[in-house]
Amino acid sequence: MKIVQSQDEISSLQRNCSLCQHYFLSYKLELSVCVTYSNYCCRYLGLVLTFFLIVLLLLELEHVANF
C-alpha cells in the first residue's frame, strides 16, 4: 500500500473519491477506504454499469425482434 505524502496528493485522492461517489450511484465509502480504493471503485462500478446497460440493450432488441 502506498503512503500518501503531500497535501496535494491527499486533495487529489479526495477529489477522485467524490467524483466516484457522484458519478456511480453516490457509492458511499469511508474516506480512508475510498482514498485507498477510489480508482478501483470507479473502474469496478463503471464496468458493472456498462454490463447492465449492454444487458438492457440486448433485452430491448430481443423484445423488438419478437414483434
N, C-alpha and C positions, 0 to 999 in steps of 0.2 A: 504494500500500500504506500502511496506517495504522501510525503509530509508536505503540507501546504505552508509555504514560507511567507510570501509577500501579501500585503493587504489587497493589492490589485488582483492577485490570483484568487483570493477569497471572494472578492466582489464579483469576479468573472464567474466563479462557480455558483454563487448565489443567483446570479442573473440567469445562468443556464437552467438552474433548478426551477426558478419561477416561470421561465419560458416553457419548460417541460410541463409544469403544472397547468399553465394557461392553455397550451395547445392540445394536451392529451387528457381531456375529461377532468380537468382540475385534480389530477392524481396527487394525493396527499402523502408526503413523506416527511419524517422528521428532518430538520436541516442537516444534521450530521450524516444521516444516511443518504440524503439527497445530494449532498456535496460529493460523497464518495461515488454514488451511482447515477448521477443525473444524466450522463451521456448514455449509459446503458438503458436507463429508464426511457429516455426519448426514443432510442432505437427500437427497443423491445415493443413499446406501445405503438410506435409507428408501424412496425411490421404487423402487429395484431390488427390494428385498424385497417391497414391495407388488405390483409387477408379477408376480413369481414366484408369490406367493400367489394372485393372480387367475387366472393360467395354470393352476396346480394345481387350483383350484376348478372351472374350466371343463372341464378334462380329466376330473375326477371326475364332473361332471354328465353329460358325454358318455358316459362309461363306464356310468353308471347307466341312461341313456336307451337304451342298446343292449340292455338286458335286458328 
